[in-house]
């Protein structure tokens, strides 16, 4: 009984987090219908995207002038298991965002140039990995990095293994770089689960360095951190 109550409390906290993040994205689009967004594609963001989808279907949110850039994408993966398919299924297909405004790094030879031509990122939604990665910028990614190909850390592959049952977990991905992310005018770091508390504290309060890529967020002037646990 106690375990069930704890689970219910955790679910409620996660729902609150999803609501806060969804509201922030909604407010951004309402304020600036031509917003350029960079979006994470992970289990942490699913609840927020579900809310945005509901509001969009209800006609409360208009995406026609927005542009959305996926943060990252696996290499050598079936479309059905790709991150672009995640965004399609969990968000894009439930909105009126034009197909021409849905961008993915594997389809561009100059993703950073494309972002710049679209006006630059207004808001970037991030998660954080247990090893401190943001997007797929694994530990020891240099600060001066733009969109690039990366070999995934084994811990990252293990964390994502549940999505690849019956097939090989990808070893490579393309990701926005640290500089790409820091150039965004606003960043929201969405963190779910108490097991992320330690790495979040290290990222926000520890030394800034390549060993914890999320620590570079300390250098951003407009960072909002949202969690489902007390900081």
N, C-alpha and C positions, 0 to 999 in steps of 0.2 A: 504493500500500500504506500509506504514511504517512497519507494522507488518510483511508483507511478506518479505520485504527486510531484516529485523532482522532475520527472520527464515532462509533465504538463507545464511546470513553471519554465523549463528550458524552451519548450515549444512556444510559449507565450512571449518570452523574451526575443526569440528569433522572429516571430511575427511582427513584433514591435520594430525590430531592426529593419526588416523588409519594408515596412510601411514608411519608416523615416527616409530610407534610401529612395524608394519609389517617389515619395513626395518631393524630394530634392530634384530628381530628374524631371518630374512633371513641371515643377516651378521653373526650371531652367528653360524648358521648351515653351512654356506659356510666356515667359519674359522675352525670350528671343526665339521665335519660330524657326529661324535659320540656324539654329545651334548646330555645331559640329561636335559630335560625341564620340568618345572612345569607350568601348564597352567590353568588360570582362565576360567570359563565358565559363561559369563554374557553378557548382551546386550552391555556393553561398548566395549567388545573385538570383536564383530561380524564383524565390518568393517575391522579390521586388519586381521582376519581369512579369510575374503572374498578375500583380496589381496593375502595372502599367498596361498590360494587355486588356484587362477588364475595363479600365477607364477609356482606353482607345476604342474598344468595341461599343461602349456606351456613348461615344461621340464627344467625350470630355477632353480629348487630347488629339491634336492635329499634327501629324508628322510630315506633311507633304513637302515642307521646305527644309526639313532637317537633313543632316548627313550623319551616318553612323559608320564608324571604323572599328572593326574587330581588333582587339589588342594583339592577338596572336593566333597561330594556326599550326596544327601538326603537319609534318611532311609525310608523304607516303601512307596516307590513311584513306579508308573508304569514306565516301561522302557522308554516309549515314552516321559515322562516328566522328565527323569533323566538328570543329568549334563553330564554323559558319552554319552548319546544320542545327547546332544547339541554338544559336541566336535566331535562326529562321523559325524553328519550332516553338521556342519559348517566348519570342517577342515579335519579330518582324512580320510574320504572317498574320498576326492579330492586329496590325496597325495599317495605316495608309502610307507608310514610308515607301517611296518609289524604289523599285528594284535597282535603278541606276544610282541610288544613294546609299547602297549597302556595300561597303568596301571590306576587303579581306587582304591581308598582306601577301598571300601566296599568288595573287593575281596581279601584282604590281612590281615592276623592276625598280621603282622609285617611290616607295610608300610615303616617305617623309616629304618628298616634293609634291606628291598628290595632296597630302594633308595641308601643306602650305598653300597650294593653289585653291583649296576649298576654304581658305581663310584662317587656318590654324584651329587647334582643338580648344573648344570653350570649356568642356568638362570631361574629365577622364574618371571612369569608375574602375577601381582596382580591388583585388583581393590580395592576400599575402600567403605565401607558402610557409610550411613549418621550418624551412631552412632560410627564410627571409627573402625568397624571390618575389618579385613583382612582375606581372605578365610572365614571360618565361625567361626573364633575366636572372639566371642562376648565380649563386655566389661566385665572386671574382669576375663578374661582368664589369668592365670599366665604366666610369662615369661618362666618358666621352664615347658613348655608343648610340648609334641610331638603329633603325630597323635592320635586323640581321638574322642569320641562321644560327641555331644553337643546338648543342647536344644536351639533352635533358638529364638532370641529375637522377640517380637511381631512386632517391627518396621521392622525387616528383613522379616518376614512372609508377612507383608502388602506390602512391596516393591516388593515381588516376586509373589503376588497374581494373577497378570495378566496372568501368565503362568499356572495357575491351575483353570481356569474358569470351573465351573461345578464339581469341586472336592475339597477335603480338602487340604489346603496348609500344607505340612509336618511340623511337630514340631521338628523333630530330624534330625541330619546330622552327617556325619563323616568328619573330616577336618584335614589337616596338622596343626600341632601346631606351636606356635611362634618359638620354637627352630628349628623345621624342616625348616621353611622359612628362618630364619636368617643364617642357615648353607649353604644356596645357595651362590655360588661364585659371582653371580650378581643378582640384583633385579631391575625390572622395575615396577614402580607404575603408572598405567594408570588411569587417572581421567577425567571424562567427565561430563560437566554440572556445571554451576555457583553455583548451590545449594550445591555443594560439597566444595566450596571454604573455608568456615568457618572451616569445620572439617579437611580439608587438612592443613590449617594454624595451627590449634591446634595440629595436629599430628606431624608436622615438626618443629614447633617453641615453642610449649608448653612443660610443664613438661612431662617426660617419666613416664608412669604408666599404670596399668592394666585397668583404666577406659577408656582409648583410646588405644586399642591394636596396632593400626597403629603407635603410638608414639614410639614403640620399634624399628621401622625402623631407627630411629635416630642413633642407635648403629651399623648399618651396614656400612661397609667401601666402598661398591660399589653399591650405590643406585642411580638410575636415575628416576626422576619424570617427567612424560609427561602429559600435560593437554591441553584442548582446550579452555582455558581462561588464561588471564594474571595472573601470580602468585602474 
